[in-house]
Amino acid sequence: MKRFAEEKLKNWLDNPRRKPLIVWGARQTGKSYLVKDIFAEKYFGGNYVYIDFRLENKVRDFCLETVNPAEILEFISLEKKKKIQKDTLVIFDEIQECPAVITALKYFCQNMREQPVIATGSMVRIKIKRMVHKRGVSGNNENQSKEFLFPVGKIDQITLYPMTFDEFLFNYNKPLYDKIVQSYEEKKPCAYHEMAMETLNKYLLIGGMPEAVQTFIETQSLFEARSVLTSLYDNYLSDMDLYQASPESVVRTKKIFSNIYAELNKENKNFKSSLIEEKSKNRDMKTPIDWLTMAHIVYQSFQLKETVSLPLTNNEESNFRLYLCDVGMFAYQTAENPTTFISKDAQNSLSGIFFENYVATEIVAKGLKLFYWKGKNSSELEFFVEYQSQAVAIDVKKGRKSLSSLEKYRNLNKKQLAVKISSNNYGYDETQKLLTIPLYEAFMFFNDVAAY
């Protein structure tokens, strides 16, 4: 399948000042597939060595003994029976199992910069954080945690997210993808609006985990794709036993993850720790929330004050909301009947929260931060982005609803561009400075914001 992050890897490869690259991301988002099966095969013609630190104990143990890149490459050459030259791509996978190799990347940068090196990992930052605070966490080498140094300024980094709707659409129905892009660029309503909305609803049900998407494309079976998704959801819960500070933190982490929908489905969608654990405070949940956000499993959105100014910044003491990284897992968590997503008669019963979580994942995947605005009474605007030197309010609507929250916001802030993302087709109201974007074109707008 096509992954748009391939272009980022190509830009990295072409950069004469490139450094060793780390590809971050949640579990099962396709990091290994992207780096090894797509990038290495296409741009290196198979001239690469691949190390999986979960499986290759000899290489892992050797990397615990030295950070010298020449010695590491010599050992790998002997182990793999393959000569490693300057045009050979070296791939270190699952580096959370051998954080010492992250320190070695500093010396790859300093002494062997011409050697292309890519490392991938899913919960690397979590393990690093624990190593910093607790000696001897990794393996049996107590000195490793003392000597560990993160190669600040010596690496390039990208984050791989679950497949966004545009990636899903590109792989599932390329002609429809082209029509949607064309309509947005021409600033015209899309002639294939109904088909696009139907496709979006399938995406909301399946989500963007590559294995689930691949299963759906190959089998055209929503049932088969959902079966894969169920296993992935359970795997995520199992992973939460890893690298935690305490059994209490494990329990809280699982409860927070499992209650994202319940938190968002309240009248006040701000995170409330009491829903997770009776009589608890939000500060009690800081460690498990940090775990979930560092693992890229949950996204945190921060509340803006009534008067919004640039730059948009978060105050960690303020209210916040949490969103799930994948819309398919979010749909699964709600226990909503799957037929609701594909039946035209039933689709109107879907909660607007589905579309809100979807937009949150699209925003984060473009490298943007999440902010929302909450005014007096029940007025709120789901998201904010900085675009064209403006604080752009984004109202996510399931259908045709009033814009009372936008009016209340503009009573406190000057009238700037606002965006409504809904099931309505494309349109622009010059008087209101209101751009209406259909839900399936959200990726185009956020591409513009990220590129600005």
C-alpha positions as semicolon CSV with decimal commas, in nm:
position;residue;x (nm);y (nm);z (nm)
1;M;0,000;0,000;0,000
2;K;0,101;0,357;-0,060
3;R;0,209;0,552;0,249
4;F;0,249;0,926;0,212
5;A;0,534;0,925;0,465
6;E;0,744;0,766;0,190
7;E;0,797;1,118;0,055
8;K;0,943;1,227;0,390
9;L;1,189;0,938;0,378
10;K;1,284;1,030;0,020
11;N;1,346;1,391;0,125
12;W;1,562;1,264;0,411
13;L;1,765;1,047;0,176
14;D;1,822;1,334;-0,068
15;N;1,934;1,574;0,202
16;P;2,315;1,609;0,186
17;R;2,314;1,705;0,556
18;R;2,103;1,413;0,667
19;K;2,156;1,254;1,007
20;P;2,053;0,909;1,131
21;L;1,674;0,895;1,126
22;I;1,435;0,773;1,394
23;V;1,081;0,685;1,289
24;W;0,853;0,708;1,590
25;G;0,493;0,590;1,609
26;A;0,238;0,378;1,789
27;R;0,241;0,001;1,760
28;Q;0,107;-0,153;1,440
29;T;0,110;0,173;1,240
30;G;0,334;0,020;0,973
31;K;0,678;0,159;1,061
32;S;0,869;-0,159;0,968
33;Y;0,666;-0,206;0,650
34;L;0,727;0,153;0,542
35;V;1,100;0,149;0,606
36;K;1,189;-0,204;0,497
37;D;0,929;-0,323;0,248
38;I;0,860;0,007;0,074
39;F;1,153;0,246;0,119
40;A;1,449;0,005;0,135
41;E;1,325;-0,203;-0,157
42;K;1,240;0,096;-0,376
43;Y;1,533;0,328;-0,310
44;F;1,808;0,082;-0,218
45;G;1,714;-0,207;-0,446
46;G;1,725;-0,448;-0,155
47;N;2,074;-0,334;-0,052
48;Y;2,001;-0,311;0,319
49;V;2,051;-0,494;0,647
50;Y;1,762;-0,529;0,888
51;I;1,801;-0,581;1,262
52;D;1,498;-0,664;1,479
53;F;1,613;-0,618;1,838
54;R;1,326;-0,826;1,972
55;L;1,461;-1,132;1,793
56;E;1,832;-1,084;1,729
57;N;1,981;-1,129;2,073
58;K;2,344;-1,148;1,960
59;V;2,334;-0,810;1,791
60;R;2,140;-0,660;2,082
61;D;2,390;-0,787;2,337
62;F;2,682;-0,658;2,131
63;C;2,524;-0,313;2,104
64;L;2,503;-0,305;2,483
65;E;2,882;-0,333;2,495
66;T;2,980;-0,054;2,253
67;V;2,850;0,260;2,088
68;N;3,128;0,259;1,826
69;P;2,949;0,256;1,487
70;A;3,238;0,088;1,301
71;E;3,244;-0,199;1,551
72;I;2,864;-0,234;1,539
73;L;2,861;-0,250;1,157
74;E;3,150;-0,500;1,150
75;F;2,965;-0,729;1,392
76;I;2,642;-0,704;1,189
77;S;2,833;-0,777;0,866
78;L;2,973;-1,094;1,016
79;E;2,639;-1,196;1,168
80;K;2,444;-1,131;0,847
81;K;2,723;-1,247;0,613
82;K;2,676;-0,929;0,415
83;K;2,924;-0,653;0,336
84;I;2,795;-0,317;0,456
85;Q;2,907;-0,033;0,233
86;K;2,833;0,340;0,229
87;D;2,531;0,283;0,006
88;T;2,387;0,008;0,229
89;L;2,086;0,110;0,435
90;V;2,108;-0,004;0,798
91;I;1,769;-0,054;0,967
92;F;1,742;-0,091;1,343
93;D;1,388;-0,202;1,431
94;E;1,222;-0,220;1,775
95;I;1,493;-0,002;1,929
96;Q;1,301;0,019;2,256
97;E;1,449;-0,326;2,319
98;C;1,801;-0,183;2,288
99;P;1,807;0,186;2,382
100;A;2,189;0,177;2,382
101;V;2,180;0,184;2,004
102;I;2,008;0,523;2,024
103;T;2,320;0,658;2,192
104;A;2,523;0,499;1,913
105;L;2,331;0,710;1,659
106;K;2,517;1,015;1,794
107;Y;2,844;0,858;1,683
108;F;2,701;0,747;1,350
109;C;2,622;1,114;1,296
110;Q;2,964;1,235;1,407
111;N;3,189;0,969;1,255
112;M;2,993;0,791;0,979
113;R;2,743;1,046;0,858
114;E;2,750;0,916;0,502
115;Q;2,609;0,582;0,623
116;P;2,228;0,579;0,585
117;V;2,076;0,459;0,913
118;I;1,709;0,438;1,011
119;A;1,584;0,328;1,353
120;T;1,221;0,258;1,438
121;G;1,040;0,203;1,763
122;S;0,698;0,222;1,920
123;M;0,750;0,295;2,287
124;V;1,107;0,418;2,287
125;R;1,045;0,744;2,471
126;I;0,859;0,557;2,744
127;K;1,148;0,320;2,806
128;I;1,398;0,607;2,797
129;K;1,197;0,800;3,054
130;R;1,191;0,500;3,286
131;M;1,566;0,445;3,238
132;V;1,636;0,802;3,337
133;H;1,440;0,764;3,660
134;K;1,522;0,406;3,746
135;R;1,855;0,229;3,714
136;G;1,892;-0,107;3,551
137;V;1,555;-0,117;3,376
138;S;1,693;-0,235;3,045
139;G;1,836;-0,584;3,055
140;N;2,085;-0,679;3,323
141;N;2,336;-0,403;3,251
142;E;2,295;-0,156;3,536
143;N;2,550;0,079;3,384
144;Q;2,344;0,115;3,070
145;S;2,088;0,343;3,234
146;K;2,368;0,550;3,391
147;E;2,548;0,598;3,060
148;F;2,249;0,644;2,833
149;L;2,255;0,969;2,638
150;F;1,984;1,075;2,396
151;P;2,150;1,210;2,078
152;V;2,003;1,560;2,092
153;G;2,077;1,745;1,768
154;K;2,235;1,435;1,614
155;I;1,929;1,270;1,462
156;D;1,644;1,344;1,223
157;Q;1,295;1,238;1,330
158;I;0,953;1,169;1,182
159;T;0,639;1,022;1,336
160;L;0,423;0,769;1,154
161;Y;0,052;0,773;1,238
162;P;-0,234;0,540;1,146
163;M;-0,342;0,591;0,787
164;T;-0,534;0,915;0,749
165;F;-0,847;0,932;0,537
166;D;-0,656;1,058;0,234
167;E;-0,417;0,762;0,257
168;F;-0,709;0,522;0,295
169;L;-0,889;0,682;0,001
170;F;-0,579;0,687;-0,218
171;N;-0,535;0,311;-0,175
172;Y;-0,905;0,221;-0,181
173;N;-1,045;0,443;-0,458
174;K;-0,781;0,652;-0,635
175;P;-1,022;0,806;-0,892
176;L;-1,246;0,934;-0,611
177;Y;-0,939;1,067;-0,430
178;D;-0,842;1,261;-0,743
179;K;-1,192;1,408;-0,779
180;I;-1,199;1,522;-0,416
181;V;-0,859;1,687;-0,446
182;Q;-0,962;1,855;-0,770
183;S;-1,287;1,988;-0,622
184;Y;-1,111;2,139;-0,323
185;E;-0,837;2,298;-0,533
186;E;-1,099;2,448;-0,765
187;K;-1,298;2,569;-0,462
188;K;-1,611;2,401;-0,592
189;P;-1,868;2,160;-0,441
190;C;-1,775;1,799;-0,503
191;A;-1,997;1,628;-0,762
192;Y;-1,935;1,294;-0,588
193;H;-2,043;1,412;-0,246
194;E;-2,264;1,115;-0,155
195;M;-2,006;0,859;-0,265
196;A;-1,736;1,042;-0,071
197;M;-1,947;1,048;0,246
198;E;-2,021;0,677;0,211
199;T;-1,649;0,607;0,179
200;L;-1,573;0,823;0,482
201;N;-1,822;0,626;0,690
202;K;-1,646;0,303;0,593
203;Y;-1,320;0,461;0,707
204;L;-1,476;0,561;1,040
205;L;-1,568;0,197;1,090
206;I;-1,237;0,043;0,974
207;G;-0,992;0,311;1,081
208;G;-0,638;0,359;0,960
209;M;-0,441;0,071;1,111
210;P;-0,259;-0,064;0,802
211;E;-0,340;-0,430;0,865
212;A;-0,712;-0,357;0,893
213;V;-0,705;-0,137;0,581
214;Q;-0,507;-0,395;0,383
215;T;-0,752;-0,667;0,487
216;F;-1,048;-0,457;0,372
217;I;-0,891;-0,371;0,037
218;E;-0,797;-0,733;-0,032
219;T;-1,123;-0,894;0,085
220;Q;-1,372;-0,604;0,045
221;S;-1,511;-0,736;0,373
222;L;-1,587;-0,494;0,654
223;F;-1,636;-0,793;0,882
224;E;-1,285;-0,924;0,816
225;A;-1,135;-0,579;0,866
226;R;-1,318;-0,537;1,195
227;S;-1,191;-0,876;1,312
228;V;-0,835;-0,755;1,258
229;L;-0,918;-0,432;1,437
230;T;-1,051;-0,621;1,739
231;S;-0,720;-0,806;1,775
232;L;-0,522;-0,483;1,742
233;Y;-0,734;-0,317;2,011
234;D;-0,669;-0,606;2,248
235;N;-0,296;-0,591;2,166
236;Y;-0,290;-0,225;2,262
237;L;-0,437;-0,312;2,600
238;S;-0,178;-0,587;2,647
239;D;0,105;-0,346;2,563
240;M;0,005;-0,130;2,856
241;D;0,167;-0,380;3,092
242;L;0,505;-0,276;2,946
243;Y;0,741;-0,016;3,092
244;Q;0,492;0,109;3,351
245;A;0,601;0,255;3,681
246;S;0,360;0,050;3,893
247;P;0,065;-0,192;3,876
248;E;-0,158;0,100;3,977
249;S;-0,040;0,296;3,673
250;V;-0,115;-0,002;3,446
251;V;-0,474;-0,018;3,572
252;R;-0,527;0,356;3,531
253;T;-0,372;0,359;3,183
254;K;-0,604;0,084;3,064
255;K;-0,906;0,257;3,215
256;I;-0,824;0,590;3,052
257;F;-0,771;0,424;2,713
258;S;-1,094;0,227;2,743
259;N;-1,299;0,531;2,843
260;I;-1,205;0,786;2,578
261;Y;-1,552;0,766;2,424
262;A;-1,722;0,786;2,764
263;E;-1,522;1,101;2,847
264;L;-1,608;1,268;2,515
265;N;-1,970;1,164;2,525
266;K;-2,040;1,369;2,839
267;E;-2,213;1,705;2,815
268;N;-1,883;1,858;2,925
269;K;-1,619;1,675;2,724
270;N;-1,327;1,789;2,938
271;F;-1,134;1,503;3,092
272;K;-1,256;1,414;3,442
273;S;-1,049;1,174;3,648
274;S;-1,351;1,080;3,861
275;L;-1,491;0,891;3,563
276;I;-1,180;0,675;3,572
277;E;-1,142;0,638;3,946
278;E;-1,376;0,763;4,216
279;K;-1,247;1,056;4,426
280;S;-0,931;1,087;4,217
281;K;-0,781;1,413;4,086
282;N;-0,657;1,489;3,735
283;R;-0,302;1,508;3,870
284;D;-0,336;1,143;3,977
285;M;-0,373;1,051;3,611
286;K;-0,070;1,244;3,485
287;T;0,164;0,944;3,464
288;P;-0,077;0,716;3,271
289;I;-0,177;1,004;3,041
290;D;0,192;1,074;2,976
291;W;0,236;0,705;2,893
292;L;-0,053;0,710;2,645
293;T;0,054;1,032;2,476
294;M;0,421;0,934;2,456
295;A;0,316;0,606;2,296
296;H;0,107;0,806;2,042
297;I;-0,202;0,609;2,143
298;V;-0,396;0,905;2,278
299;Y;-0,390;1,271;2,169
300;Q;-0,431;1,555;2,417
301;S;-0,614;1,877;2,330
302;F;-0,580;2,184;2,552
303;Q;-0,842;2,447;2,628
304;L;-0,784;2,805;2,514
305;K;-0,894;3,109;2,711
306;E;-1,199;3,310;2,602
307;T;-0,979;3,564;2,424
308;V;-0,754;3,374;2,183
309;S;-0,418;3,513;2,078
310;L;-0,123;3,389;1,874
311;P;0,083;3,187;1,905
312;L;-0,147;2,911;2,023
313;T;0,011;2,762;2,333
314;N;-0,098;2,503;2,583
315;N;-0,113;2,550;2,957
316;E;-0,069;2,212;3,118
317;E;-0,266;2,333;3,418
318;S;-0,570;2,403;3,200
319;N;-0,859;2,173;3,112
320;F;-0,799;1,921;2,838
321;R;-0,962;1,651;2,630
322;L;-0,835;1,319;2,505
323;Y;-0,885;1,156;2,166
324;L;-0,802;0,808;2,042
325;C;-0,531;0,778;1,775
326;D;-0,739;0,564;1,542
327;V;-1,102;0,621;1,442
328;G;-1,161;0,251;1,384
329;M;-1,056;0,163;1,738
330;F;-1,270;0,453;1,859
331;A;-1,573;0,310;1,676
332;Y;-1,498;-0,033;1,820
333;Q;-1,470;0,109;2,171
334;T;-1,815;0,267;2,152
335;A;-1,979;-0,071;2,079
336;E;-2,187;0,105;1,813
337;N;-2,356;-0,143;1,579
338;P;-2,132;-0,160;1,268
339;T;-2,433;-0,146;1,036
340;T;-2,497;0,211;1,155
341;F;-2,195;0,326;0,957
342;I;-2,309;0,179;0,626
343;S;-2,688;0,210;0,644
344;K;-2,812;0,545;0,507
345;D;-3,115;0,532;0,733
346;A;-2,905;0,473;1,044
347;Q;-2,609;0,704;0,974
348;N;-2,794;1,008;1,108
349;S;-2,798;0,845;1,451
350;L;-2,419;0,852;1,475
351;S;-2,295;1,083;1,748
352;G;-2,101;1,391;1,641
353;I;-1,821;1,264;1,864
354;F;-1,720;1,019;1,590
355;F;-1,650;1,305;1,352
356;E;-1,476;1,507;1,620
357;N;-1,232;1,226;1,699
358;Y;-1,179;1,179;1,325
359;V;-1,087;1,546;1,274
360;A;-0,852;1,530;1,574
361;T;-0,659;1,242;1,415
362;E;-0,635;1,430;1,085
363;I;-0,496;1,739;1,259
364;V;-0,233;1,549;1,456
365;A;-0,122;1,345;1,155
366;K;-0,036;1,670;0,973
367;G;0,201;1,761;1,255
368;L;-0,033;2,015;1,418
369;K;-0,126;2,053;1,786
370;L;-0,474;2,022;1,928
371;F;-0,656;2,314;2,090
372;Y;-1,023;2,386;2,160
373;W;-1,223;2,679;2,291
374;K;-1,495;2,669;2,552
375;G;-1,697;2,980;2,633
376;K;-1,968;3,046;2,883
377;N;-2,262;2,810;2,918
378;S;-2,237;2,536;2,657
379;S;-2,064;2,728;2,378
380;E;-1,752;2,561;2,239
381;L;-1,544;2,527;1,924
382;E;-1,384;2,189;1,879
383;F;-1,047;2,289;1,730
384;F;-0,817;2,579;1,655
385;V;-0,523;2,608;1,416
386;E;-0,287;2,891;1,329
387;Y;-0,318;2,973;0,958
388;Q;-0,226;3,281;0,755
389;S;-0,136;3,466;1,077
390;Q;-0,483;3,403;1,215
391;A;-0,630;3,189;1,491
392;V;-0,876;2,988;1,284
393;A;-1,174;2,844;1,471
394;I;-1,292;2,503;1,351
395;D;-1,648;2,394;1,422
396;V;-1,714;2,025;1,361
397;K;-2,078;1,952;1,284
398;K;-2,248;1,631;1,185
399;G;-2,498;1,822;0,972
400;R;-2,675;2,155;0,947
401;K;-2,669;2,301;1,296
402;S;-2,658;2,657;1,424
403;L;-2,332;2,845;1,459
404;S;-2,420;3,000;1,794
405;S;-2,084;2,903;1,946
406;L;-1,901;3,080;1,665
407;E;-2,109;3,392;1,721
408;K;-2,028;3,388;2,093
409;Y;-1,660;3,338;2,016
410;R;-1,659;3,634;1,777
411;N;-1,817;3,854;2,042
412;L;-1,488;3,817;2,229
413;N;-1,248;3,788;1,933
414;K;-1,212;3,973;1,607
415;K;-1,385;3,834;1,302
416;Q;-1,136;3,615;1,125
417;L;-1,164;3,313;0,900
418;A;-1,361;3,029;1,057
419;V;-1,406;2,678;0,922
420;K;-1,704;2,448;0,953
421;I;-1,627;2,083;0,884
422;S;-1,949;1,891;0,834
423;S;-2,148;1,658;0,611
424;N;-2,234;1,958;0,392
425;N;-2,063;2,018;0,059
426;Y;-1,797;2,283;-0,004
427;G;-1,888;2,651;0,019
428;Y;-1,764;2,991;0,136
429;D;-1,966;3,272;0,294
430;E;-1,776;3,596;0,237
431;T;-1,996;3,794;0,478
432;Q;-1,943;3,548;0,763
433;K;-1,584;3,468;0,659
434;L;-1,694;3,108;0,697
435;L;-1,544;2,826;0,492
436;T;-1,754;2,509;0,484
437;I;-1,555;2,195;0,412
438;P;-1,707;1,848;0,381
439;L;-1,568;1,598;0,628
440;Y;-1,393;1,404;0,353
441;E;-1,196;1,715;0,244
442;A;-1,061;1,799;0,590
443;F;-0,721;1,656;0,495
444;M;-0,684;1,913;0,218
445;F;-0,739;2,206;0,451
446;F;-0,499;2,070;0,712
447;N;-0,239;2,009;0,440
448;D;-0,266;2,382;0,360
449;V;-0,228;2,474;0,727
450;A;0,075;2,248;0,774
451;A;0,241;2,387;0,461
452;Y;0,184;2,753;0,551
